[in-house]
Every structure is written in C-alpha cells, then in structure tokens.
Amino acid sequence: MLQFATCFPKSVYPNGEPWAYNVRLDTLFSILKQGEVQYGEELTLRGNDMDKFYHLSGGPFLLMNSHTLLIKNLEEIKKLIINKKFIPFPPTRRLYFYSGYHVDYNLEKFPPFDGYEQEGNLNIIARAILFKPELINTWKSIGYSEVCDDFNEVVIHGLFLTLDPPSQVQHAFEKLVLNLEKFIEMGFRLTDRIIVDVLQFYEYELAELGELLWRVFRSIRTGESDFAFIFGLFKIRIDYLPEHMELLRRAKSADIVKPFLEDFVPNVFLSNDNIK
C-alpha cells in the first residue's frame, strides 16, 4: 500500500481513486505490526516477491534456459510460496492466446496501478506451472484455492503451444490428451472460450491440424454430443439476436448449425466424418 501511494499519484488512476486509497493510517500500521509479529526478522517492508519469483523461475530467459533455471531453483520457489505466502495479484481480464512465453518484463509496472496482476507476470507464473505442475499443490497448501481458476486460460493455452509436427499425429494426440487430463485432474478446465482461441491461433494450419484438434477436444469433452459441443463454440463466437436464439433452440441436429459456422473454421474441422 505504501508503494501504491508513492508510485501512483491519484491523478493517474482511471477513476481518480487508487486501490485502498481510503485505508486509515492506524489500520495500515496495524497490518504492518501484525506482519512483524507473524514473520519476525523475515518480514520485508520493501521489495517485490513477484520480482524474486520472476528471476528464480528464469523469467529473463527463453524457454529452454528458463526451464533449467526453474529446476535449479525449485526449492527456493517453494520456500517463497510457503514461508512468505507469495500469491500473485488476481487477474483483471481474460488473457488472449499469444505466440510465445518470452515476456519483456521491463514493460510491466509494479505495483500494478489497479491492484490486479499484470498479464506478463501471469504468463511467467503460468510457464512455471507448465514446467512444474506440483507448484499448484504448493499454492493450494497455503490456502490459494483459486489458483486453477486464476490461471486456467493461460495454462491451458500453453499446453496447445506444444503441439508436435503434423507428421507425428498420433504421438501429438496422446501427449496432449495426457497433459490435459493431468491438469484437469488438478482443477483446470478446457472451456469453450479456450477452444475458440486455439482454433483462431491455428487458423491457417487447420488443414493439417484440424482432425487432431477435434480428436483432442472430443476426448476431453466426452460428456456432451457433437452438436452440443459445436453449439457451445458458436455461442462464444457470435452475439445472438433473439430470433437466432429461438431458431437454434429448436435445432435437432448439427446440420442446422453447420451453415452458420462455415466461415468460422475450414471444412476439415466440420467435415461429415467429424460431426455425427
């Protein structure tokens, strides 16, 4: 809160009212005092746990080097979470699919002006989770039960960035399904919005990957018909008019929805072999 007051004057806030701007001074001192009682000499009044996590997890480096550094510093990262109760700020908006995990951390500001975590920081944490899923249980052990919801989109997006070349379709299918099942068991979800993001990301490669992606989606989302599955994607993609909703509510087969989707994905994804 002290950093918010010094780094972000009132004039830079969208509504002119900073996060926690009206906290009484005696309340602030009480919080600091309780922190001192709980953590003793380990209490740090200045510093940035996110910055420490960033460097321990290999944030400045590209994928391979950051993986090596994360493995080396894994125990230090767990100590940061368990002993210092490091939990990121909550996400402020949904994350859109992007082409890589190398983030220019210098472009981000700390503390975030609105009290929510910066997107670049969330991507750094998601990368660490993808490398070491056991970090999820570490966070849950200190009461951060929302970790899967907070990082659902960016983590599941990351799994789809690891697709093997189309020439190794069966291996890519088995690997992706296995990884998805592992994360879903922890509490992550393959949502309609994520599926739409993945299709848009691979828009120009669906001729090679469309069948593979369909098999992966349907292997994970087994509790619904093909029609219900595609209908869910359609709802994400299109803002319905009331008459469209009524028409689709009466739909009895996927063939009714298919014409609406022809400009959404190539025919390979919605071929007759896939929709039954």
N, C-alpha and C positions, 0 to 999 in steps of 0.2 A: 504494500500500500504506500509505503514511503517512496518507492521507485515510481509508482503511478503519479504521485503528487509532483515529483521533481522533473520527471522526463516528459510528461504530457500536460501542459497547462490547459486550463479549462477551454480555451478558445479552439483547440484542435479537435475536440470531441464532437461527433455529429450532432448531438442534441444539446451540447453545452454543459452536460452533466457527466463527469467522469464516473467510472465504476467505483463504488464505495466512497464517493466524494463527501458524503454527509456523515461518515462514521465519526463519532465523538472521540476527542483526543484521549480521554480516560479509557475508552473502550480499546483503542489501539494499544495503549501502554499495558492494559490488562492482557491482551493477546500476546504481546512480546514477553511479558512476565511469565505467563503460563508456558510459553515455549522454552524459556530459560529453565524453569522448574523441570520440565519433561526431558529436555535434551542436554542440559548442563553445558559442559565445555564443548560439546559437539554442535551447539547452536551457532548458526552463521547468520548474522544480521545483514550482511552484504554478500552478493554472489548470485549465481543462477544455476540451479540444478539441471535445467534443460540444456544449458551450455556444456555442463560436465557430461551429461548423457550423450550429447552430440559428439564430443571428442572421444569418449570411451567406446562408442559404437562405430567409429570410423566415418563419421559424417562428412569430413572434408574429402574423402577418397571415393574413387569409383568402386563398382560392385565387388570385384574380386579382392581388392586390398581391404575394403571395409569389412568384408566377411572375416578375413584373417584377424584383423584388429578386434573385432567383436568377440571372437572365440577367445582371444588372449585376455580380454578384459571382462569376460562374462561374470566372474565372481564379484568384481568391483561394481558392475552394473546392478547386480542383485543386492549388494550391500547398500547402494544408493537408494534402491526402492524400499528395502526392508527397514534399514536403520534411519534413513532421512525421510521416509514416507514420500518418495518422489512420485507424483502423479501429474500428468500434463493437464493444462487447462482444457476444458471441454471444447469440441469442435463447434464452430459457429455456423458453418454451412456445409452442405454436402460437397464432397470432393469429386471433381471430374477426372475421368481417365486421362492419363498423360503418357508420354513416350519413354520415360525413364525415371530412375530414382536418384539421379545426381542433382542435388538442390544447391543453389547458391545461397548459403545460409546468411551471407552478409547483407542480402536484400531484405531479410526479416528484421523486425524490430522487437526488442524485449525491454520492458514487458509489453504485451500486445495492448493496443490502446483501448480495446473494448472488453478485456477480461477473458477473451477466448483464445485458444491456441492458434498460432499461425499455421497455415497449410504446409509450409516447408518443414516445420517441426513435426507435424503429424506424419508426414511422409518418411522422415528419418526414423521415427519410432516404429512405423509400420514395417520398414525394411528390417529393423532389428527383430521384430516379431516373426517375420517370414524366415529369417535365418535361424532363430531360436524360439520356437513356439512356447517353450517352457516359461518364458517371461510372462505369459498370460497368467499362469498359475501363481507366479510370484506376485503379480499385482493383485490378483484375487485374494491372496493370503493376507494382504493389509487392508482389505475392505473395498478395493476398487472393483466392484462387481459390474460396473458399466463398461469395462474396457472393451468387450467384444462389440457392443453396440456403437461405442465411440469410433472404433477403428474398422468397423465391418466393411465399408465400401472400399477403403484404400487398401486393406489387406487382401480382400478377395480379388480386387483389380490386379494386385501384384502377382497373384497366382497365375493369372491368364497371360502375364507378360513372359512367362517361362515356357511357352509352347515350343515343342521341338519342331524341326522341319517337317513339312507335309509328307516327305518320303518315309518318315518313321511314324505313321499314323497310329498304329496300334500301341506303340510304346508311349507316344504322347497322350493318348486316351487314358491308358492305365495310370500313368504318372499323375495326370491332372485330377482324375477322379479320386485317386488315393489321397492326394494332398487336400482336395476339397473336403472329403469325408473326415479327414483328421481335424481340420479347422472347424467344420460344422459340429463335430462332437464336442468341441470346446465351447461352442455358443455362437459361432458366426453363421451367417445366412447367405444363400445365393438368391438374391431378390430379383424381381422383375427389372428394377432400375439398373442393377448391375449387368444383367443380361443384355439390356438395350445398349448400355455403354460399351460392352465387349463387342457387340455386333457393329456398332459405329466405328470402333477402333480398328477392327479388321475388315472394314467395308470393302476395301479393294483387294482383299485376299480371300474372300468368302468362296470363290470358285474352287480354291484348294482346301480351305479350312471349314467350309460351311457344314459338311457332313460330320466332321469331327466335333465341332462345337455343338451341333444338335444332339449327338450321342452323349456328350458330356452333360449338357443341360438336362436331358431327359433321364439320365442315370441318377442324377442328384434329386431332381424334382419328380419322383416316381408316384407321388400321391395324387396326381391330377391327370386328366385326359389331355391329349394333344391340343384339343380345342380350347380347354380352359387355360392351358399354358400360353398359347398364342394370344388368346383374348386378353390375358394379363399384360402381355407386352404391348398390345395395341392400346390399352388404357394409359400406359405410361407415355406412349408416343404421340397420341392425339388428344386434343381438347375436344371433348364431345359436345355437340349440340344436343338439346333434349330429344329431337326426333331421331338422331343417330343412336342415342342410348336405347330408345324404345325399339328400334329395329334390331339392334344387336341383342337385346334382352330376349327377343323371340327366336333368336338363331338356334337351329337344331344341329348344325354340322359345321365343320371347319370351312367348307366351301363357301359359306356366306361371308366369312371374314376375309378369306384369301384375297379377293379383289382389292380390298382396302389396303392390303399390305404389300401389293406388288411393287410399289415404289419405295418400300422400306428396306427390303433386303433382296438380293438376287434370287432367281428361281431355284438355284441349287439348294437354298435353305428351306424353301417352301415347296419342294417337289412332291409329287404324289407318293413317292416312296417314303417320305418322311412324315407326311400328315395322313393319319389313318383314323 
